[in-house]
Amino acid sequence: MNEKQKTKSWIQRIDWINSLFLTLTPILAIVLTWAHIRFEGMNWSLMIPFIILYFATGLSITGGYHRLISHKAYKANPIVKLLYLIFGAATFQNSALKWCSDHRVHHRHCDHEKDPYNIQKGFFWAHMGWIMMKAENEDSISHSSHAIAPTEDLSQYPKDLTSDKLIMWQHRHYLAISVLTGLGLPVLIGYFMGSPLGGLAILGFARIVFVHHMTFFINSLCHIVGSQPYTDTNSAKDSPIMALFSYGEGYHNFHHYFQSDYRNGIKWYHFDPTKWLISGLQSVGLASDLKRTSDEDILRAQLKMEHKRLQDKRIAKGQQSGEIEIIEELASKIDHILQQLIIAKRQRNSSRTSHDQKIGQQIQDKIKALHTDLGMLMESWCKKTNSRLKFYVPKAN
């Protein structure tokens, strides 16, 4: 294929609707906001519904499309799910059916050719370039923003999604829901606050642009900026800075290794408003079955990564084999303790179900003893390796 043919092929792959939408929305946001300020004066009271809609729509992507529907990290009340689908559509990021289907392909083929937003193709491609082009491989779902066509082949989508009535309702009426909620509602709010133009400019287009790029950062910068404390088998990174811009999705290395966990930020102080939303929904009975990775599995992943880095570092420096063997032995002992803790906690949960208090107390005593041993081994590990990592150490209870 010569250069002319390649150019023609590339042009044919452009999704003009998506490309124009992503190009024109920032322009419209700037022009309409300027017009609002120039002819009406800035209506600062619009910033209140802007913030509300910014989080309502963004969290519908991270808490709804992503953690609920894509990964099934928890169960939600149908009303909550419906609101996710309505406000998720208001972001103009496609129907949940298409969004979640593509996201599962991303996890299955992360950093490889079949990954729809493969970071190996560059920042721009992962950030938004992939949306501007028609799907190239058979695993990716067409991400055009068109409403469902009568002849659309639903077999290309996961069956658990196509069998969900709410998801299919949103998919069939996606364009109407998007326009009404994403643009109509902002104009209506602006009307009641004295400026329909300001509503369209700030609550509509400006909010769409901000939410777009904050969530697009998850596919781009969250695979570039940060550290890899849990796995280096893919490019996902953990970054508390990126978490601030992505509704808590910045702890992306953890997420790619523990996909079904409802959390991304596992510590209480990690900025993860999506996690807080889900926990809040649970507290009022609107969410249940929150999946949570065990502390032992998290620590095992952290230790495995540090162990690997230490091995590479010491071999590169020509470290004496005796010292390497001591670290190997420590790693093996810690891993053994963690496996015992996992088994013991499962036994404790079973004893609670059977209401056998005597056996339950014996298991609890064993867990405390194992936890004490783990604490001493971890202390030895940190001293021997000069580790500065803040390990997520399991609790005894």
RADA-V515935 format. One record per pair of residues at least 4 apart in sequence whose C-alpha atoms are under 6 Angstrom apart, sorted by the first residue. I is the first residue (numbers start at 0). J is the second residue. D is the distance in whole Angstrom. If there is no record, write none. Layout:
I/J/D + I/J/D
This chain:
0/4/6 + 12/132/6 + 12/133/5 + 13/132/4 + 13/133/6 + 14/131/5 + 14/132/5 + 14/133/5 + 15/19/6 + 17/131/5 + 18/131/5 + 19/23/6 + 20/24/6 + 24/28/6 + 27/31/6 + 28/32/6 + 28/200/5 + 28/204/5 + 28/205/5 + 31/200/5 + 32/200/5 + 33/37/6 + 34/38/6 + 35/39/5 + 35/197/5 + 36/40/4 + 36/41/5 + 48/52/6 + 49/53/6 + 49/202/5 + 51/55/6 + 52/56/6 + 53/57/6 + 54/58/6 + 56/86/5 + 56/87/5 + 57/210/6 + 58/62/5 + 59/63/5 + 59/83/5 + 59/87/5 + 60/64/5 + 60/65/6 + 60/87/5 + 61/65/5 + 62/66/5 + 62/273/6 + 63/67/5 + 63/83/5 + 64/68/5 + 64/95/6 + 65/69/5 + 66/70/5 + 66/72/6 + 67/71/5 + 67/72/6 + 67/73/6 + 69/99/5 + 70/259/5 + 72/259/5 + 72/260/6 + 72/261/5 + 72/290/5 + 73/288/5 + 73/289/4 + 73/290/6 + 74/286/6 + 74/287/5 + 74/288/6 + 75/285/6 + 75/286/4 + 76/285/5 + 83/87/5 + 88/177/5 + 89/177/5 + 89/180/5 + 89/181/4 + 90/207/6 + 93/144/6 + 94/170/5 + 94/173/6 + 95/99/6 + 101/139/6 + 101/140/6 + 105/109/5 + 105/114/5 + 108/113/6 + 108/114/5 + 109/114/5 + 110/117/5 + 116/125/4 + 116/129/6 + 117/125/6 + 118/125/5 + 122/126/6 + 122/219/6 + 123/127/6 + 123/128/6 + 124/128/4 + 124/129/5 + 125/218/6 + 125/219/5 + 126/215/5 + 126/218/6 + 126/219/5 + 134/139/6 + 134/141/5 + 146/174/6 + 147/171/5 + 158/162/6 + 169/173/5 + 173/177/6 + 176/180/6 + 177/181/5 + 178/182/5 + 179/183/4 + 180/184/5 + 182/203/5 + 185/189/6 + 185/198/5 + 185/199/6 + 185/202/5 + 185/203/5 + 186/195/5 + 186/198/5 + 186/199/5 + 189/194/5 + 189/195/4 + 189/198/4 + 190/194/5 + 190/195/4 + 197/201/6 + 198/202/5 + 199/203/5 + 200/204/5 + 201/205/5 + 202/206/5 + 207/211/6 + 211/215/6 + 213/244/6 + 213/245/5 + 214/245/6 + 216/220/5 + 217/221/5 + 220/224/6 + 221/236/6 + 221/249/6 + 222/234/5 + 222/235/4 + 222/236/5 + 225/236/5 + 225/237/5 + 225/238/5 + 226/236/5 + 226/237/5 + 227/236/5 + 227/252/6 + 228/301/6 + 229/300/5 + 229/301/5 + 235/251/6 + 235/252/5 + 236/251/5 + 236/252/4 + 237/249/6 + 237/250/4 + 237/251/5 + 237/252/5 + 238/249/5 + 238/250/6 + 241/249/5 + 242/247/4 + 242/248/5 + 242/249/4 + 246/272/6 + 247/270/6 + 247/271/4 + 247/272/6 + 250/263/5 + 250/264/6 + 253/257/6 + 254/258/5 + 254/263/6 + 260/290/5 + 260/291/5 + 260/292/6 + 261/290/6 + 262/274/5 + 264/269/5 + 264/271/6 + 272/276/6 + 275/279/6 + 280/285/5 + 280/286/5 + 281/285/5 + 281/286/4 + 281/287/6 + 294/393/5 + 295/337/6 + 295/393/6 + 298/391/6 + 299/303/6 + 302/306/6 + 309/313/6 + 310/314/6 + 313/318/5 + 314/318/6 + 347/359/6 + 347/362/6 + 350/354/6 + 350/355/5 + 350/359/5 + 367/395/6 + 370/395/6 + 373/377/6 + 379/383/6 + 380/384/6 + 381/385/5 + 381/386/5
